[in-house]
């Protein structure tokens, strides 16, 4: 299986969530938003990224296209709850700067 390992960048990769199956790391920063990588704990492969989607006006998950992945309900719930959390945090921050 071809695996995309997140290349090191200038920003220190900060683990923001670690569960039984997934690790979510903050791997980048844009002017107003963050970029997160979701890694499989079993293979350390990057499964995809959570980043701001301008068209949707919210954070969204984009899977990597390197290989096909399957997700169980618990993985999807963990990703979904994290995305809900960071969308709420972003909205609160935007309101406070207006």
trRosetta pair geometry for C-beta under 8 A, 3 or more apart (Angstrom, degrees):
i j d omega theta_ij theta_ji phi_ij phi_ji
1 43 7.6 -40 88 -149 135 155
1 45 7.8 -61 125 -69 119 156
1 67 5.6 53 -169 -130 94 160
2 66 5.5 -127 108 172 105 101
2 67 5.6 172 64 -59 80 112
3 43 6.2 -140 -118 152 141 119
3 44 7.7 65 168 85 141 70
3 45 4.0 -108 -151 -103 104 111
3 46 8.0 122 176 25 77 64
3 66 7.1 99 -134 129 17 142
3 67 7.2 -29 -87 -1 49 140
4 45 6.3 80 50 -163 58 86
4 46 4.9 -65 97 51 96 104
4 64 5.2 -148 33 -165 145 158
4 66 4.5 180 -30 -24 111 160
5 44 6.8 20 -115 127 98 98
5 45 6.9 -83 -77 -118 61 50
5 46 6.7 136 -127 -11 21 98
6 13 7.3 114 108 -102 138 147
6 25 7.6 -154 48 70 166 136
6 27 6.0 -89 -175 -128 147 151
6 37 5.0 -16 -76 -127 148 170
6 39 7.4 -88 -7 -76 119 114
6 46 4.9 104 -49 -62 90 136
8 13 7.7 -105 -125 -22 68 117
9 13 8.0 102 40 -59 87 92
9 27 6.7 92 29 174 126 85
9 28 6.5 10 77 -86 160 92
11 26 7.7 -87 142 126 130 86
11 27 6.7 126 84 177 119 37
11 28 5.9 154 34 -104 147 42
11 29 6.3 143 -94 2 154 97
13 25 4.7 13 179 173 101 132
13 26 6.9 168 -156 75 51 54
13 27 5.3 3 -115 -103 94 73
13 37 7.6 -31 -143 33 120 122
14 25 6.4 148 73 -160 38 74
14 26 4.5 -5 58 47 98 106
15 18 5.7 9 175 -48 126 108
15 23 6.0 -52 -134 -171 106 106
15 24 7.4 108 -159 77 60 49
15 25 5.4 -43 -95 -99 51 81
16 24 5.3 -56 65 102 92 97
16 25 6.7 144 8 -121 83 25
16 26 5.4 78 -33 -29 123 95
16 36 6.9 -68 35 -124 135 121
16 82 7.9 112 110 -149 113 121
17 22 7.4 10 112 108 102 99
17 23 7.1 169 93 -154 61 42
17 24 4.2 22 51 40 101 111
17 78 7.4 164 148 178 138 105
17 82 5.8 -103 -2 -102 164 130
18 22 7.7 -161 -144 100 39 54
18 23 4.9 2 -111 -113 79 83
18 24 7.7 -143 -67 27 45 65
18 41 7.7 95 -161 -88 87 122
19 22 5.2 22 48 51 105 79
19 23 7.7 -162 28 -74 61 45
19 41 7.8 -131 79 -31 59 136
19 78 5.4 -82 -8 -131 163 151
20 41 7.1 -134 144 34 35 155
20 74 7.9 -5 53 135 118 139
21 40 7.0 -41 170 -146 76 67
21 41 5.7 -156 -168 22 25 112
21 42 7.3 -21 -145 -19 69 99
21 72 8.0 166 -52 43 177 113
21 74 7.1 111 15 103 137 111
21 75 5.6 -74 94 -88 142 100
21 78 7.7 167 60 24 102 157
22 38 5.8 -22 -162 -167 117 96
22 39 6.9 137 -159 73 62 48
22 40 6.9 -47 -104 -108 60 38
22 41 6.4 -110 -65 -23 12 96
22 47 7.7 -63 -123 18 103 142
22 75 6.0 120 -38 -136 126 88
22 78 5.8 160 42 108 137 145
22 79 7.2 -112 -169 -62 175 86
23 38 7.5 152 78 -157 46 48
23 39 4.7 -18 62 61 96 102
23 41 5.8 111 -23 -77 97 84
24 36 5.4 8 -177 177 97 123
24 37 7.3 167 -152 82 51 44
24 38 5.4 -19 -100 -101 77 71
24 39 7.8 -179 -81 20 29 73
24 50 7.4 2 -148 15 117 130
24 79 8.0 148 -77 -110 127 67
24 82 5.9 155 -44 -155 172 164
25 36 6.5 157 79 -157 39 70
25 37 5.0 -12 59 56 95 93
25 39 6.7 26 -1 -4 111 114
26 29 7.8 31 171 -63 106 85
26 34 5.4 -44 -142 -177 104 131
26 35 7.4 109 -162 75 59 49
26 36 5.6 -43 -98 -99 49 77
27 35 5.5 -66 70 103 82 95
27 36 6.5 120 12 -132 87 24
27 37 4.6 42 -17 -12 142 108
27 49 7.8 -88 48 -126 129 104
28 34 7.0 143 85 -169 55 58
28 35 3.5 2 61 47 103 124
28 51 7.9 -5 71 -104 115 119
29 33 7.6 175 -155 95 55 40
29 34 5.6 -30 -104 -112 68 64
29 35 6.9 -129 -60 12 26 85
30 33 4.9 7 54 58 109 80
30 34 7.5 -152 22 -78 75 16
30 35 7.0 90 -21 -36 91 99
30 51 7.8 86 -12 -163 126 108
30 52 6.8 -100 44 29 141 126
32 52 7.6 43 89 -50 89 168
33 51 6.9 102 130 -167 126 70
33 52 3.8 -12 172 -30 175 134
33 59 7.4 171 -159 -84 126 93
33 90 6.9 14 -110 -118 90 130
34 51 7.7 -129 106 -120 46 68
34 86 7.4 -101 53 -158 115 135
35 49 6.2 -14 -173 -171 93 118
35 50 7.5 158 -161 81 46 55
35 51 4.6 -1 -117 -98 79 108
36 49 6.6 147 80 -162 52 64
36 50 4.2 -7 61 55 110 101
36 51 7.1 -174 28 -65 66 63
36 82 7.9 -143 128 147 166 130
36 86 7.7 -141 -19 -56 143 168
37 46 5.1 -56 -170 -133 116 112
37 48 7.8 174 -151 97 57 31
37 49 5.7 -35 -100 -103 58 76
38 46 7.0 105 70 -161 49 64
38 47 4.8 -53 100 57 99 104
38 48 5.5 3 45 60 111 72
38 49 7.2 -166 9 -88 81 24
38 50 6.7 77 -34 -20 105 98
38 61 7.2 5 -6 -137 141 112
38 79 6.5 3 -109 -107 154 110
39 44 5.8 -4 180 -153 124 44
39 45 6.6 160 -150 79 74 32
39 46 5.6 -47 -93 -96 76 51
39 47 6.6 160 -116 -1 20 86
40 43 4.7 22 90 42 126 88
40 44 6.7 -79 74 -24 74 14
40 45 5.1 13 29 50 113 83
40 47 5.7 103 -41 -49 88 111
41 44 7.5 23 -147 -69 22 57
45 66 8.0 -141 -172 83 119 136
45 67 7.7 -29 175 41 153 130
46 49 7.4 14 173 -59 118 78
46 64 5.8 96 107 -40 91 142
47 63 6.3 -53 157 -135 72 82
47 64 6.5 -156 170 13 22 102
47 69 5.6 88 -147 -112 99 165
48 61 5.6 68 117 180 136 89
48 62 5.5 -170 -171 93 109 44
48 63 3.9 -75 -80 -112 130 39
48 64 5.3 -146 -86 -18 58 67
48 69 7.9 -117 -30 27 106 156
49 61 7.4 164 87 -149 35 54
49 62 5.4 -12 61 59 83 93
49 64 7.6 86 -13 -62 84 79
50 59 5.5 35 172 174 97 112
50 60 7.0 -170 -144 92 67 23
50 61 5.2 -31 -91 -92 80 66
50 62 7.8 161 -90 16 31 70
50 79 7.6 -177 -70 -162 126 92
50 82 7.2 -119 -57 114 172 114
50 83 6.1 -144 -141 -94 133 92
50 86 7.3 107 140 50 134 153
51 59 6.7 -149 128 -140 10 79
51 60 7.4 -31 64 57 51 65
51 62 7.1 -33 32 14 96 115
52 58 7.5 -147 -142 135 65 15
52 59 5.8 -53 -90 -91 50 63
52 60 8.0 72 -156 16 17 77
52 90 7.8 149 -99 -131 109 158
53 56 4.1 31 98 32 120 108
53 57 7.5 -54 90 -5 74 20
53 58 6.4 -7 50 68 95 54
53 59 7.1 116 5 -141 84 17
53 60 4.3 9 -17 15 133 123
54 57 7.0 21 -171 -75 32 53
56 60 5.7 74 51 -42 155 132
58 83 8.0 73 152 171 105 100
58 87 4.9 14 -156 -123 103 121
58 90 7.7 154 -134 69 60 143
59 83 5.3 -157 100 -150 111 84
59 86 5.3 16 5 97 162 115
59 87 5.3 -133 27 -70 100 84
59 90 6.9 151 -28 -10 106 149
60 83 7.2 54 -108 -147 28 135
61 79 5.8 23 -72 172 152 128
61 83 6.4 -86 -36 -74 97 138
63 69 6.1 -149 -153 35 134 128
64 67 7.3 22 99 32 105 66
71 75 4.5 -126 -161 88 92 127
71 76 5.1 109 136 -56 125 89
71 79 7.7 -37 -157 5 148 138
72 75 5.2 96 56 10 70 102
72 76 7.2 -139 99 -3 36 92
73 76 5.8 -61 -147 40 32 110
73 77 6.1 33 156 -22 68 107
74 77 5.7 -51 -144 35 31 112
74 78 6.4 34 155 -20 64 105
75 78 5.8 -54 -149 35 30 111
75 79 6.4 26 155 -13 65 106
76 79 5.9 -55 -146 40 31 108
76 80 5.9 31 156 -20 66 112
77 80 5.7 -58 -142 41 28 112
77 81 6.1 27 160 -18 65 107
78 81 6.1 -54 -143 36 25 107
78 82 6.5 24 157 -17 60 108
79 82 5.8 -60 -152 37 29 111
79 83 6.3 27 154 -18 66 108
80 83 5.7 -55 -146 37 31 109
80 84 6.3 33 154 -19 65 104
81 84 5.6 -50 -146 35 33 114
81 85 6.3 37 153 -23 64 105
82 85 5.6 -53 -150 34 32 115
82 86 6.5 19 158 -10 67 105
83 86 6.2 -57 -143 41 30 100
83 87 6.2 33 156 -20 65 109
84 87 5.8 -59 -147 38 27 112
84 88 6.4 28 155 -19 64 107
85 88 5.9 -58 -153 35 28 110
85 89 6.4 25 153 -17 64 108
86 89 5.4 -48 -143 38 38 115
86 90 6.2 43 154 -23 66 103
87 90 5.7 -52 -147 35 30 113
87 91 6.4 30 155 -18 64 106
88 91 5.8 -56 -148 37 30 110
88 92 6.4 29 155 -18 65 107
89 92 5.9 -57 -148 37 29 110
89 93 6.3 29 154 -19 64 109
90 93 5.7 -58 -149 38 30 112
90 94 6.3 31 154 -20 65 107
91 94 5.7 -53 -146 35 31 112
91 95 6.4 31 155 -19 64 105
92 95 5.8 -54 -149 35 31 111
92 96 6.4 26 155 -17 64 109
93 96 5.9 -59 -147 37 30 109
93 97 6.6 19 158 -13 64 110
94 97 6.2 -66 -150 39 29 104
94 98 7.0 41 152 -38 63 100
95 98 5.9 -46 -157 10 35 116
